[in-house]
Amino acid sequence: LGILEIFAVSQGIVGIRGVFSNKFLAMSKKGKLHASARFTADCQFRERFQENSYNTYASAVHRSPRSGRQWYVALNKRGKAKRGCSPRARPQHVSTHFLPRFRQPQPPELAFTVTLPEKKPPPPPKPKVAPSPPRKNPGPVKYRLKFRFG
């Protein structure tokens, strides 16, 4: 589970940064999503608010060479990134819809409690067990295969 921070670069253009990894989301010229250590032009996305209150993010730099169609950030149902040039990566498709969540500031805690550590009694000593005598004539060890190949 990761937290993403969306920050404004210019009007309508945003960057997406992973809070814990401190890397930026980027889209290559082939439409693949990847993480970048530095913020480059590949890391800029055009944010659009849809009528159904979802957000979509399209690459600000890359688009389809023939039709000029924008490439969108999209995830499949298992959470793996789809290529932006995929025919199903369109603004109407569910895989491109994201709901932004705003971080709620935590109210300061005004009360406190004091807990004292409890002393535990020492565990009772374990009874000593006499070791079993070794076998006189140990036979060969037999191993049974769990899986058979061939």
KOLLOTI-499646 format. One record per residue (C-alpha): residue number from 1; x, y, z. Coordinates in nm, 2 decimals. Layout:
REM residues N
SITE    k       x       y       z
SITE  NUM       X       Y       Z
...
This chain:
REM residues 150
SITE    k       x       y       z
SITE    1    0.00    0.00    0.00
SITE    2    0.15    0.33   -0.10
SITE    3    0.06    0.69   -0.06
SITE    4    0.09    0.92   -0.36
SITE    5    0.13    1.30   -0.34
SITE    6   -0.01    1.50   -0.63
SITE    7    0.15    1.84   -0.67
SITE    8    0.09    2.12   -0.92
SITE    9    0.35    2.20   -1.18
SITE   10    0.15    2.45   -1.38
SITE   11   -0.21    2.51   -1.45
SITE   12   -0.37    2.17   -1.53
SITE   13   -0.03    1.99   -1.51
SITE   14    0.06    1.79   -1.21
SITE   15    0.33    1.56   -1.08
SITE   16    0.28    1.24   -0.88
SITE   17    0.53    1.14   -0.62
SITE   18    0.54    0.83   -0.39
SITE   19    0.57    0.95   -0.03
SITE   20    0.77    0.65    0.10
SITE   21    0.99    0.58   -0.21
SITE   22    1.04    0.95   -0.29
SITE   23    1.02    0.86   -0.66
SITE   24    0.81    1.02   -0.93
SITE   25    0.56    0.85   -1.16
SITE   26    0.66    0.87   -1.52
SITE   27    0.54    0.74   -1.86
SITE   28    0.79    0.63   -2.12
SITE   29    0.76    0.71   -2.49
SITE   30    0.62    0.35   -2.54
SITE   31    0.34    0.42   -2.29
SITE   32    0.48    0.22   -1.99
SITE   33    0.45    0.36   -1.64
SITE   34    0.77    0.35   -1.43
SITE   35    0.93    0.53   -1.13
SITE   36    1.19    0.80   -1.19
SITE   37    1.43    0.93   -0.92
SITE   38    1.44    1.28   -1.08
SITE   39    1.14    1.49   -1.20
SITE   40    1.16    1.51   -1.58
SITE   41    0.91    1.60   -1.86
SITE   42    0.80    1.24   -1.86
SITE   43    0.67    1.29   -1.50
SITE   44    0.42    1.56   -1.60
SITE   45    0.05    1.46   -1.63
SITE   46   -0.26    1.65   -1.73
SITE   47   -0.52    1.62   -1.46
SITE   48   -0.88    1.63   -1.57
SITE   49   -1.20    1.62   -1.35
SITE   50   -1.47    1.39   -1.49
SITE   51   -1.84    1.44   -1.45
SITE   52   -1.86    1.14   -1.22
SITE   53   -1.63    1.31   -0.97
SITE   54   -1.33    1.10   -1.07
SITE   55   -0.99    1.23   -1.19
SITE   56   -0.80    1.11   -1.49
SITE   57   -0.43    1.17   -1.56
SITE   58   -0.29    1.18   -1.91
SITE   59    0.07    1.22   -2.01
SITE   60    0.15    1.59   -2.09
SITE   61    0.43    1.49   -2.33
SITE   62    0.34    1.16   -2.50
SITE   63    0.04    1.09   -2.72
SITE   64   -0.04    0.86   -3.01
SITE   65    0.16    0.95   -3.32
SITE   66   -0.11    0.88   -3.57
SITE   67   -0.43    1.00   -3.41
SITE   68   -0.29    1.23   -3.15
SITE   69   -0.49    1.05   -2.88
SITE   70   -0.37    1.11   -2.52
SITE   71   -0.22    0.83   -2.32
SITE   72   -0.38    0.79   -1.97
SITE   73   -0.25    0.64   -1.65
SITE   74   -0.45    0.31   -1.61
SITE   75   -0.45    0.01   -1.37
SITE   76   -0.60   -0.33   -1.43
SITE   77   -0.82   -0.50   -1.18
SITE   78   -0.52   -0.65   -1.00
SITE   79   -0.35   -0.31   -0.97
SITE   80   -0.08   -0.36   -1.23
SITE   81   -0.01   -0.07   -1.46
SITE   82   -0.15   -0.08   -1.81
SITE   83    0.03    0.08   -2.10
SITE   84   -0.10    0.43   -2.18
SITE   85   -0.13    0.35   -2.55
SITE   86   -0.36    0.06   -2.47
SITE   87   -0.70    0.08   -2.65
SITE   88   -0.88    0.05   -2.32
SITE   89   -0.69    0.33   -2.16
SITE   90   -0.94    0.60   -2.25
SITE   91   -1.09    0.86   -2.02
SITE   92   -1.43    0.68   -2.02
SITE   93   -1.29    0.35   -1.91
SITE   94   -1.30    0.26   -1.54
SITE   95   -0.93    0.16   -1.53
SITE   96   -0.83    0.53   -1.57
SITE   97   -1.06    0.67   -1.30
SITE   98   -0.90    0.77   -0.97
SITE   99   -1.05    0.92   -0.65
SITE  100   -0.82    1.17   -0.47
SITE  101   -0.82    1.14   -0.10
SITE  102   -0.72    1.44    0.11
SITE  103   -0.51    1.38    0.41
SITE  104   -0.70    1.47    0.73
SITE  105   -0.49    1.65    0.98
SITE  106   -0.48    1.46    1.31
SITE  107   -0.62    1.67    1.60
SITE  108   -0.36    1.72    1.88
SITE  109   -0.41    1.47    2.17
SITE  110   -0.49    1.67    2.48
SITE  111   -0.51    1.38    2.73
SITE  112   -0.25    1.13    2.83
SITE  113   -0.24    0.82    3.04
SITE  114    0.04    0.68    3.25
SITE  115    0.10    0.31    3.25
SITE  116    0.34    0.14    3.49
SITE  117    0.52   -0.18    3.39
SITE  118    0.40   -0.49    3.57
SITE  119    0.65   -0.72    3.73
SITE  120    0.60   -1.08    3.61
SITE  121    0.69   -1.37    3.84
SITE  122    0.97   -1.58    3.71
SITE  123    0.86   -1.89    3.51
SITE  124    0.87   -2.22    3.71
SITE  125    1.18   -2.44    3.64
SITE  126    1.14   -2.70    3.37
SITE  127    1.15   -3.06    3.49
SITE  128    1.46   -3.25    3.37
SITE  129    1.38   -3.54    3.13
SITE  130    1.63   -3.82    3.10
SITE  131    1.76   -3.85    2.74
SITE  132    1.64   -4.16    2.55
SITE  133    1.91   -4.42    2.49
SITE  134    2.05   -4.43    2.13
SITE  135    1.94   -4.71    1.89
SITE  136    2.16   -5.01    1.87
SITE  137    2.12   -5.09    1.50
SITE  138    2.00   -4.79    1.31
SITE  139    1.88   -4.88    0.96
SITE  140    1.93   -4.69    0.64
SITE  141    1.74   -4.36    0.62
SITE  142    1.47   -4.37    0.35
SITE  143    1.36   -4.06    0.17
SITE  144    1.03   -4.04   -0.01
SITE  145    0.99   -3.80   -0.30
SITE  146    0.71   -3.55   -0.26
SITE  147    0.69   -3.49   -0.64
SITE  148    0.77   -3.72   -0.92
SITE  149    0.92   -3.58   -1.24
SITE  150    0.95   -3.75   -1.57
